[in-house]
Amino acid sequence: MAKRILLVEDEAPIRDMLRFVLEQSGFEAIEAEDYQVALDKIIEPYPDLILLDWMMPGGSGIQLAKKLKQHEYARDIPIIMLTAKGEEEDKIRGLESGADDYVTKPFSPKELIARVKAVIRRVTPTSSEDAIEFKGLRLDPVSHRVTSNDEPIDMGPTEFKLLHFFMTHAERVYSREQLLDNVWGTNVYVEDRTVDVHIRRLRKALSVYSHENMIQTVRGAGYRYSTKV
C-alpha cells in the first residue's frame, strides 16, 4: 500500500509540482492549501508523513507542527518542513517545533524524495530485537553488544539503553526531559543534568572508533542522533 503524504503548501504551482513528483515516486499525495485545511485533513487514515510549508495563510507551519505534536493520534506523524528560511536559528526553530527534517527552497525533486524516504525509513517501527546499524556502528539488543565494523565497544547499561533509543529514533531532537522519560522511565526520579553525564560517557565510549559526532547537541533544544555531520 502506498504511503500517504499530506502536502501543505499555499502556492498552487509548487503544490502541483510536488504532488506530481510524489505520485511518480509511488506515494499517495493529499493536498492542503492553508492551516485550517491541513488540520481538517488530519483524519483517519492518518498520513504517513507531512510535507509542511513554513509560511501559509491562517497560521505558520511552526504553529501547525506544535499543534500536531499535542494531538493524541497525529503527534507521531513525521514532519518535513519546507521553507525558504535557511539560517541555523530558523532550522532549530523548525526542529524544536517537532519537525523531523528540514528542506530549504529551492530544492531538487530528487533531494526531496530522498529525504521523504529516509524519514519514513527512520520512523518505521523497529522490533526491539532487531540489530540496528548506521555507518559501521551496530547495536544488537539480543546479545547486548555494540560494535564498530565488528570491533567491540565497551559501555555501561545506561549508555547502551541511551544509544538504543537514539538509534531507533535517529535525526529527531529530544530534550533532557524526554530522554529521561524514554530511557530512565517516568517513575524514576533523576535530575535533568544526569542526562548530560551519560551523554558524555556515551560519547567517550563511541570516540574509540570516532563515532562520537553522531550524538549531537542541539543548542536550546536537547540532543539528537544523526549520521549527518
C-alpha positions as CSV (number, residue, x, y, z in Angstrom):
1,M,0.0,0.0,0.0
2,A,1.3,3.4,-1.0
3,K,2.5,5.7,1.8
4,R,0.1,8.7,2.2
5,I,1.8,12.1,2.2
6,L,0.0,15.3,3.4
7,L,1.3,18.1,1.3
8,V,0.7,21.5,2.9
9,E,1.7,24.3,0.5
10,D,-0.2,27.5,-0.3
11,E,1.3,28.1,-3.8
12,A,-0.6,26.1,-6.3
13,P,2.2,25.7,-8.9
14,I,4.6,24.4,-6.2
15,R,1.9,22.1,-4.8
16,D,1.1,20.7,-8.3
17,M,4.8,20.0,-8.9
18,L,5.3,18.3,-5.5
19,R,2.1,16.2,-6.0
20,F,3.4,15.1,-9.4
21,V,6.9,14.2,-8.0
22,L,5.4,12.3,-5.1
23,E,3.0,10.3,-7.2
24,Q,5.7,9.5,-9.7
25,S,7.7,8.0,-6.8
26,G,4.8,5.8,-5.7
27,F,3.3,7.9,-2.9
28,E,-0.3,9.0,-2.4
29,A,-0.5,12.8,-2.1
30,I,-3.2,14.6,-0.1
31,E,-3.2,18.4,-0.6
32,A,-3.9,21.3,1.7
33,E,-3.5,24.9,0.8
34,D,-3.6,26.5,4.2
35,Y,-3.5,26.0,8.0
36,Q,-7.2,25.1,8.6
37,V,-7.5,22.7,5.6
38,A,-4.3,20.9,6.8
39,L,-5.9,20.5,10.2
40,D,-9.1,19.2,8.6
41,K,-7.1,16.6,6.7
42,I,-5.6,15.1,9.9
43,I,-8.2,12.3,10.0
44,E,-8.2,8.5,9.6
45,P,-6.5,7.0,7.8
46,Y,-3.8,9.3,9.0
47,P,-1.0,10.4,6.6
48,D,2.4,8.6,7.0
49,L,4.3,11.9,6.6
50,I,3.6,15.6,6.4
51,L,5.4,18.0,4.0
52,L,4.8,21.3,5.7
53,D,5.4,24.8,4.3
54,W,6.7,27.3,6.9
55,M,4.6,30.3,5.7
56,M,0.9,29.8,4.7
57,P,-2.5,31.5,5.2
58,G,-4.2,31.0,8.6
59,G,-1.1,30.1,10.6
60,S,2.5,29.2,10.2
61,G,4.0,25.7,9.7
62,I,5.7,26.1,13.1
63,Q,2.3,26.7,14.8
64,L,0.8,23.7,12.9
65,A,3.7,21.4,13.9
66,K,3.4,22.4,17.5
67,K,-0.4,21.8,17.4
68,L,0.0,18.4,15.8
69,K,2.5,17.3,18.5
70,Q,-0.3,17.8,21.0
71,H,-2.7,15.7,19.0
72,E,-3.4,12.3,20.5
73,Y,-3.1,10.4,17.3
74,A,-1.1,12.7,15.0
75,R,1.8,13.5,17.3
76,D,3.9,10.7,15.9
77,I,3.4,11.6,12.2
78,P,6.8,12.7,10.9
79,I,7.1,16.2,9.5
80,I,9.5,17.6,6.9
81,M,9.5,21.4,6.9
82,L,9.7,23.2,3.6
83,T,10.9,26.8,3.7
84,A,13.0,29.5,2.1
85,K,14.5,30.2,5.5
86,G,17.9,28.7,5.7
87,E,19.5,30.3,8.7
88,E,20.7,27.9,11.5
89,E,18.3,29.6,14.1
90,D,15.4,29.0,11.7
91,K,16.3,25.3,11.3
92,I,16.5,25.0,15.1
93,R,13.1,26.6,15.5
94,G,11.7,24.2,13.0
95,L,13.2,21.2,14.7
96,E,12.1,22.4,18.2
97,S,8.5,22.7,16.9
98,G,8.5,19.0,16.2
99,A,9.8,18.7,12.6
100,D,11.9,15.6,11.8
101,D,13.7,17.2,8.8
102,Y,14.2,20.5,7.1
103,V,14.4,21.2,3.3
104,T,15.3,24.7,2.1
105,K,13.8,26.1,-1.1
106,P,14.7,25.8,-3.8
107,F,15.4,22.1,-3.7
108,S,15.6,19.4,-6.4
109,P,12.8,16.8,-6.6
110,K,15.3,14.0,-6.2
111,E,16.6,15.5,-2.9
112,L,13.0,15.9,-1.6
113,I,12.1,12.3,-2.4
114,A,15.3,11.0,-0.9
115,R,14.5,13.0,2.4
116,V,10.9,11.7,2.4
117,K,12.1,8.1,2.0
118,A,14.8,8.5,4.7
119,V,12.4,9.9,7.2
120,I,9.8,7.2,6.6
121,R,12.5,4.6,7.0
122,R,13.7,6.1,10.3
123,V,10.3,6.2,11.9
124,T,9.1,2.8,10.7
125,P,8.8,0.7,13.9
126,T,11.8,-1.5,14.5
127,S,11.5,-4.7,16.5
128,S,13.2,-4.4,19.9
129,E,15.2,-7.5,19.0
130,D,16.4,-6.2,15.6
131,A,20.0,-5.2,15.3
132,I,20.5,-1.6,14.1
133,E,23.4,-0.3,12.1
134,F,24.5,3.1,10.9
135,K,27.8,3.8,9.1
136,G,29.6,0.8,10.7
137,L,28.1,1.3,14.2
138,R,26.0,-1.7,15.1
139,L,23.9,-2.3,18.2
140,D,22.4,-5.8,18.8
141,P,19.7,-5.8,21.6
142,V,19.7,-9.6,21.8
143,S,23.4,-10.1,22.5
144,H,23.6,-6.6,24.2
145,R,26.7,-5.8,22.1
146,V,27.8,-2.6,20.4
147,T,30.4,-2.9,17.6
148,S,32.2,-0.7,15.1
149,N,33.0,-2.6,12.0
150,D,32.8,-5.8,14.1
151,E,35.2,-4.4,16.8
152,P,33.5,-4.3,20.2
153,I,32.7,-1.1,22.0
154,D,32.5,-1.2,25.8
155,M,29.8,0.8,27.5
156,G,27.6,0.7,30.6
157,P,24.0,-0.5,30.6
158,T,22.5,3.1,30.8
159,E,24.7,4.2,27.9
160,F,23.6,1.1,26.0
161,K,19.9,2.0,26.6
162,L,20.5,5.6,25.7
163,L,22.2,4.6,22.4
164,H,19.5,2.1,21.6
165,F,16.9,4.8,22.0
166,F,18.9,7.3,19.9
167,M,19.5,4.7,17.1
168,T,15.8,3.8,16.9
169,H,14.8,7.5,16.8
170,A,17.5,8.9,14.5
171,E,17.5,12.5,13.4
172,R,14.9,13.6,16.0
173,V,15.7,16.1,18.7
174,Y,14.9,15.1,22.3
175,S,15.0,17.3,25.3
176,R,16.6,16.1,28.6
177,E,13.1,15.6,30.0
178,Q,12.1,13.4,27.0
179,L,15.2,11.3,27.3
180,L,14.6,10.8,31.0
181,D,11.0,9.6,30.3
182,N,12.0,7.3,27.5
183,V,15.3,5.9,28.8
184,W,15.0,6.1,32.6
185,G,11.2,5.9,32.8
186,T,8.6,8.2,34.2
187,N,8.5,6.6,37.6
188,V,12.2,7.2,38.3
189,Y,13.5,10.4,39.8
190,V,16.6,11.5,38.1
191,E,17.9,15.1,37.7
192,D,18.0,16.5,34.2
193,R,21.7,17.0,34.3
194,T,22.2,13.3,34.8
195,V,21.4,13.0,31.1
196,D,24.4,15.2,30.3
197,V,26.7,12.9,32.3
198,H,25.6,9.8,30.4
199,I,25.8,11.6,27.1
200,R,29.4,12.4,27.9
201,R,30.1,8.8,28.8
202,L,28.4,7.6,25.7
203,R,30.4,9.9,23.5
204,K,33.6,8.8,25.2
205,A,32.7,5.1,24.5
206,L,31.9,5.9,20.9
207,S,35.1,8.0,20.5
208,V,37.2,4.9,20.5
209,Y,36.2,4.4,16.8
210,S,35.3,8.1,16.0
211,H,31.5,7.8,16.3
212,E,31.1,10.4,19.0
213,N,29.9,13.1,16.5
214,M,26.8,11.0,15.9
215,I,25.5,12.2,19.3
216,Q,24.8,15.9,18.6
217,T,23.9,18.8,20.9
218,V,21.1,21.0,19.5
219,R,21.5,24.3,21.4
220,G,18.5,25.2,23.4
221,A,16.6,22.0,22.4
222,G,18.5,18.9,23.6
223,Y,20.2,16.0,21.8
224,R,19.8,14.0,18.6
225,Y,21.5,11.0,17.0
226,S,22.5,11.8,13.4
227,T,24.8,10.4,10.8
228,K,24.9,13.9,9.2
229,V,27.9,16.0,10.3
